[in-house]
Amino acid sequence: MAVNLKGRHFLRVADFSTEELQYLLDLSKQLKNDKFTKREKPNMAGKNVVLLFQKDSTRTRCAFEVGAMDQGANVTYIGPSGSHMGTKESIADTARVLSRMYDGIEFRGNEHQIVEDLAKYSHVPVWNGLTDEWHPTQMLADYLTIFEARGTLLGTKFAYFGDARNNMAHSYIIMAAKFGVDMRIGAPKELWPSQEIQDMAAELNEQTGGSLLLTEDAKVAADGANVITTDVWVSMGEPKEVWKERIELLLPYQVNSELISYASDDFIFLHCLPAFHDLETQVARDIKETFDVGENGLEVTNDVFESKHSYAFQEAENRLHTIKAIMVATIGNI
């Protein structure tokens, strides 16, 4: 099947077929190889890309900037205080202004509706770098890492532990269903995904042969898992009351030595980062002081994070190659 993604927005993995997502993964692999063998061609020469950030990020910003520059494009970064969008200028007007000056618009922020509105009014592709409901660029990086580590998705048992109502869990569930993966969610019932997400996954799984298991028993979710992943338990800026409640709910789902003992011997551990795996950050120290937890990590213990099973930094690097593939596929000269 010939795949052509020119001019397409990239807002959710749900918007793309399995063949289209596989095309992006194959292109990512090719671009990664071209970079390391110094055969990379500037497929975006003369293009201009704008990064519109409501929320700061290390990996997303660097991946888009380096990816665009590697491919010959110019980049403008607009940080949280750098535009009038939503205050003095509407989202629609911002989209119509930027799309007359740029060939592609990246957005990273809060409400998913914002990126949908940008796409609605933009004349050029809009890419979702993260919203509160979806994180599609991270899915490509994670699946590229799985392919590199395992060579195949066949028979893959994928376990996620933590808050299953957030953007990472939503994206993992739908990406797994697109590829027919056995997806397990280990979380308290209060933090299970919405019925809408479950129904979307069920419909896709009927087509691909995948499955989705929601369980409050962490050991059941981890049993025989080939891939284990988690995410931070609370977003920055949420009140301490939320932290206290969430920590109490999720401590039984911490990825630690006991939990991984139920996984496959050759499992890989993924984390989208940043991770609270030690006390080397101010936030982690604040959590330890306030709630008396996290001495050896919070959502993942340091021994697991630093183990041979951890592919978190290869995964982080793959943000560059997969984000580059999204830009090249939608606005590049290929």
JOWO-V629708 format. One record per pair of residues at least 12 apart in sequence whose ideal C-beta (glycine too) atoms are under 7 Angstrom apart, sorted by the first residue. I is the first residue (numbers start at 0). J is the second residue. D is the distance in whole Angstrom. If there is no record, write none. Layout:
i=I j=J d=D
i=I j=J d=D
This chain:
i=0 j=18 d=5
i=2 j=18 d=6
i=2 j=19 d=6
i=2 j=22 d=4
i=4 j=19 d=7
i=4 j=328 d=4
i=4 j=329 d=5
i=5 j=329 d=6
i=6 j=124 d=6
i=6 j=329 d=7
i=7 j=124 d=6
i=7 j=329 d=5
i=8 j=118 d=4
i=8 j=124 d=6
i=8 j=125 d=5
i=9 j=126 d=5
i=9 j=127 d=6
i=9 j=135 d=6
i=9 j=325 d=5
i=9 j=329 d=7
i=10 j=114 d=6
i=10 j=115 d=6
i=10 j=118 d=6
i=10 j=125 d=7
i=10 j=127 d=5
i=10 j=135 d=7
i=11 j=133 d=5
i=11 j=135 d=6
i=12 j=135 d=5
i=12 j=138 d=5
i=12 j=170 d=6
i=12 j=173 d=5
i=12 j=174 d=5
i=12 j=177 d=6
i=13 j=173 d=5
i=13 j=199 d=7
i=17 j=177 d=5
i=17 j=178 d=6
i=17 j=207 d=7
i=20 j=177 d=6
i=23 j=139 d=6
i=23 j=321 d=7
i=23 j=324 d=5
i=23 j=325 d=6
i=23 j=328 d=6
i=24 j=139 d=6
i=24 j=142 d=6
i=24 j=143 d=6
i=24 j=146 d=7
i=26 j=324 d=4
i=26 j=327 d=7
i=26 j=328 d=6
i=27 j=139 d=6
i=27 j=143 d=5
i=27 j=320 d=5
i=27 j=321 d=4
i=27 j=324 d=4
i=28 j=143 d=7
i=30 j=320 d=6
i=30 j=323 d=5
i=30 j=324 d=6
i=30 j=327 d=7
i=31 j=320 d=4
i=34 j=69 d=7
i=39 j=69 d=6
i=41 j=70 d=6
i=41 j=71 d=3
i=42 j=70 d=5
i=42 j=327 d=5
i=42 j=331 d=4
i=42 j=332 d=5
i=42 j=333 d=5
i=43 j=67 d=6
i=43 j=70 d=4
i=43 j=71 d=5
i=43 j=72 d=4
i=43 j=326 d=6
i=43 j=327 d=6
i=43 j=330 d=7
i=43 j=331 d=5
i=44 j=71 d=4
i=46 j=72 d=4
i=46 j=102 d=4
i=46 j=330 d=6
i=47 j=72 d=7
i=47 j=73 d=5
i=47 j=100 d=7
i=47 j=101 d=5
i=47 j=102 d=6
i=48 j=67 d=5
i=48 j=72 d=5
i=48 j=74 d=5
i=48 j=101 d=6
i=48 j=102 d=7
i=48 j=103 d=5
i=48 j=105 d=7
i=48 j=326 d=7
i=49 j=75 d=5
i=49 j=77 d=6
i=49 j=97 d=6
i=49 j=101 d=5
i=49 j=104 d=5
i=50 j=63 d=5
i=50 j=74 d=7
i=50 j=75 d=7
i=50 j=76 d=5
i=50 j=77 d=7
i=50 j=105 d=5
i=51 j=77 d=5
i=51 j=82 d=7
i=51 j=104 d=6
i=51 j=105 d=6
i=51 j=106 d=5
i=52 j=77 d=7
i=52 j=78 d=5
i=52 j=79 d=6
i=52 j=107 d=5
i=53 j=79 d=6
i=53 j=107 d=7
i=53 j=108 d=3
i=53 j=109 d=6
i=54 j=107 d=6
i=54 j=108 d=6
i=54 j=109 d=7
i=54 j=129 d=7
i=55 j=79 d=7
i=56 j=107 d=6
i=58 j=272 d=6
i=58 j=315 d=5
i=58 j=318 d=5
i=59 j=107 d=6
i=59 j=128 d=5
i=59 j=129 d=6
i=60 j=76 d=7
i=62 j=318 d=4
i=62 j=319 d=5
i=62 j=322 d=4
i=63 j=105 d=5
i=63 j=128 d=7
i=63 j=322 d=6
i=64 j=76 d=7
i=65 j=319 d=6
i=66 j=319 d=6
i=66 j=322 d=5
i=66 j=323 d=3
i=66 j=326 d=6
i=67 j=326 d=6
i=69 j=323 d=6
i=70 j=323 d=6
i=70 j=326 d=7
i=70 j=327 d=6
i=70 j=331 d=7
i=90 j=113 d=6
i=90 j=116 d=4
i=90 j=117 d=6
i=91 j=116 d=6
i=91 j=120 d=4
i=94 j=117 d=5
i=94 j=120 d=4
i=94 j=121 d=4
i=95 j=120 d=5
i=98 j=121 d=4
i=98 j=122 d=4
i=98 j=123 d=5
i=101 j=123 d=6
i=102 j=123 d=6
i=102 j=330 d=5
i=103 j=123 d=6
i=103 j=124 d=5
i=103 j=126 d=7
i=103 j=326 d=6
i=103 j=329 d=7
i=103 j=330 d=5
i=104 j=117 d=6
i=104 j=121 d=6
i=104 j=123 d=6
i=104 j=125 d=5
i=105 j=126 d=5
i=105 j=128 d=5
i=106 j=125 d=6
i=106 j=127 d=6
i=106 j=128 d=6
i=107 j=128 d=4
i=107 j=129 d=5
i=108 j=130 d=6
i=109 j=130 d=7
i=109 j=131 d=5
i=110 j=130 d=7
i=110 j=131 d=6
i=111 j=130 d=4
i=111 j=131 d=6
i=111 j=132 d=4
i=111 j=133 d=6
i=114 j=127 d=5
i=114 j=130 d=6
i=124 j=329 d=4
i=124 j=330 d=6
i=126 j=325 d=6
i=129 j=166 d=7
i=130 j=166 d=6
i=131 j=166 d=6
i=132 j=166 d=6
i=132 j=169 d=6
i=133 j=166 d=5
i=133 j=169 d=6
i=133 j=170 d=6
i=134 j=166 d=4
i=134 j=167 d=6
i=134 j=170 d=5
i=135 j=170 d=6
i=136 j=318 d=7
i=136 j=321 d=6
i=136 j=322 d=5
i=136 j=325 d=7
i=137 j=167 d=7
i=137 j=170 d=7
i=137 j=271 d=5
i=138 j=170 d=5
i=138 j=174 d=4
i=139 j=321 d=4
i=140 j=314 d=6
i=140 j=317 d=4
i=140 j=318 d=5
i=140 j=321 d=5
i=141 j=269 d=6
i=141 j=314 d=6
i=142 j=174 d=7
i=143 j=317 d=5
i=143 j=320 d=7
i=143 j=321 d=6
i=144 j=269 d=7
i=144 j=310 d=5
i=144 j=313 d=6
i=144 j=314 d=4
i=144 j=317 d=5
i=145 j=226 d=6
i=148 j=267 d=5
i=148 j=310 d=6
i=149 j=225 d=7
i=152 j=178 d=5
i=152 j=180 d=6
i=155 j=180 d=5
i=155 j=181 d=7
i=155 j=225 d=5
i=155 j=226 d=6
i=156 j=181 d=5
i=156 j=183 d=7
i=156 j=223 d=5
i=156 j=224 d=5
i=156 j=225 d=5
i=157 j=175 d=6
i=157 j=180 d=5
i=157 j=181 d=7
i=157 j=182 d=5
i=157 j=183 d=7
i=157 j=224 d=7
i=157 j=226 d=5
i=158 j=183 d=4
i=158 j=185 d=6
i=158 j=220 d=5
i=158 j=221 d=5
i=158 j=224 d=4
i=158 j=226 d=7
i=158 j=227 d=5
i=159 j=171 d=5
i=159 j=184 d=5
i=159 j=228 d=5
i=159 j=229 d=7
i=160 j=185 d=4
i=160 j=186 d=7
i=160 j=217 d=6
i=160 j=220 d=7
i=160 j=229 d=5
i=160 j=252 d=4
i=160 j=254 d=6
i=161 j=186 d=6
i=161 j=229 d=5
i=161 j=230 d=5
i=161 j=232 d=6
i=161 j=249 d=6
i=161 j=252 d=6
i=161 j=298 d=6
i=162 j=186 d=7
i=162 j=190 d=5
i=162 j=232 d=6
i=162 j=245 d=7
i=162 j=249 d=7
i=163 j=184 d=5
i=163 j=186 d=4
i=163 j=190 d=6
i=163 j=191 d=5
i=163 j=192 d=5
i=164 j=190 d=6
i=164 j=192 d=6
i=164 j=193 d=7
i=165 j=230 d=7
i=167 j=230 d=5
i=167 j=271 d=6
i=168 j=184 d=7
i=168 j=192 d=6
i=169 j=192 d=6
i=169 j=196 d=6
i=172 j=192 d=6
i=172 j=196 d=6
i=172 j=200 d=5
i=172 j=211 d=6
i=173 j=199 d=6
i=173 j=200 d=6
i=173 j=203 d=7
i=175 j=209 d=6
i=176 j=200 d=4
i=176 j=203 d=4
i=176 j=204 d=5
i=176 j=207 d=6
i=176 j=209 d=5
i=176 j=211 d=7
i=177 j=203 d=6
i=177 j=207 d=7
i=178 j=207 d=7
i=178 j=209 d=7
i=179 j=207 d=4
i=179 j=208 d=4
i=179 j=209 d=4
i=180 j=209 d=5
i=181 j=209 d=7
i=181 j=210 d=5
i=182 j=209 d=7
i=182 j=210 d=7
i=182 j=211 d=5
i=183 j=212 d=5
i=183 j=214 d=7
i=183 j=220 d=4
i=183 j=224 d=7
i=184 j=212 d=7
i=184 j=213 d=5
i=184 j=220 d=7
i=185 j=214 d=6
i=185 j=217 d=4
i=185 j=220 d=3
i=185 j=221 d=7
i=185 j=252 d=5
i=186 j=252 d=6
i=187 j=215 d=6
i=187 j=248 d=5
i=188 j=215 d=6
i=189 j=248 d=7
i=190 j=248 d=6
i=191 j=213 d=5
i=197 j=211 d=7
i=217 j=251 d=6
i=217 j=252 d=5
i=217 j=258 d=6
i=218 j=261 d=5
i=221 j=258 d=5
i=221 j=259 d=7
i=221 j=261 d=4
i=221 j=262 d=5
i=222 j=261 d=5
i=223 j=262 d=7
i=223 j=263 d=6
i=224 j=262 d=4
i=224 j=263 d=6
i=224 j=266 d=6
i=225 j=263 d=5
i=225 j=266 d=5
i=226 j=266 d=7
i=226 j=267 d=6
i=226 j=269 d=6
i=227 j=254 d=6
i=227 j=259 d=6
i=227 j=262 d=6
i=227 j=266 d=6
i=227 j=268 d=5
i=228 j=269 d=4
i=228 j=270 d=6
i=229 j=254 d=5
i=229 j=270 d=6
i=229 j=298 d=5
i=229 j=299 d=6
i=230 j=271 d=6
i=230 j=298 d=7
i=231 j=275 d=6
i=231 j=298 d=6
i=232 j=245 d=5
i=232 j=246 d=6
i=232 j=249 d=5
i=232 j=297 d=7
i=232 j=298 d=6
i=233 j=245 d=5
i=239 j=289 d=7
i=242 j=290 d=7
i=243 j=290 d=6
i=246 j=290 d=6
i=246 j=292 d=6
i=253 j=298 d=6
i=253 j=299 d=7
i=253 j=300 d=7
i=254 j=268 d=7
i=254 j=298 d=7
i=254 j=299 d=4
i=254 j=303 d=6
i=255 j=300 d=4
i=255 j=303 d=6
i=256 j=300 d=7
i=256 j=302 d=6
i=256 j=303 d=7
i=259 j=303 d=6
i=266 j=308 d=6
i=267 j=308 d=6
i=267 j=310 d=5
i=268 j=303 d=6
i=268 j=308 d=5
i=268 j=309 d=5
i=268 j=310 d=7
i=268 j=311 d=7
i=269 j=310 d=6
i=269 j=311 d=6
i=269 j=314 d=5
i=270 j=299 d=6
i=270 j=311 d=5
i=272 j=311 d=6
i=272 j=315 d=6
i=274 j=298 d=7
i=274 j=299 d=6
i=274 j=304 d=6
i=274 j=311 d=7
i=275 j=293 d=6
i=275 j=296 d=6
i=275 j=297 d=4
i=275 j=298 d=6
i=276 j=296 d=4
i=276 j=299 d=5
i=276 j=300 d=7
i=276 j=301 d=5
i=276 j=304 d=4
i=277 j=296 d=6
i=277 j=301 d=5
i=278 j=293 d=7
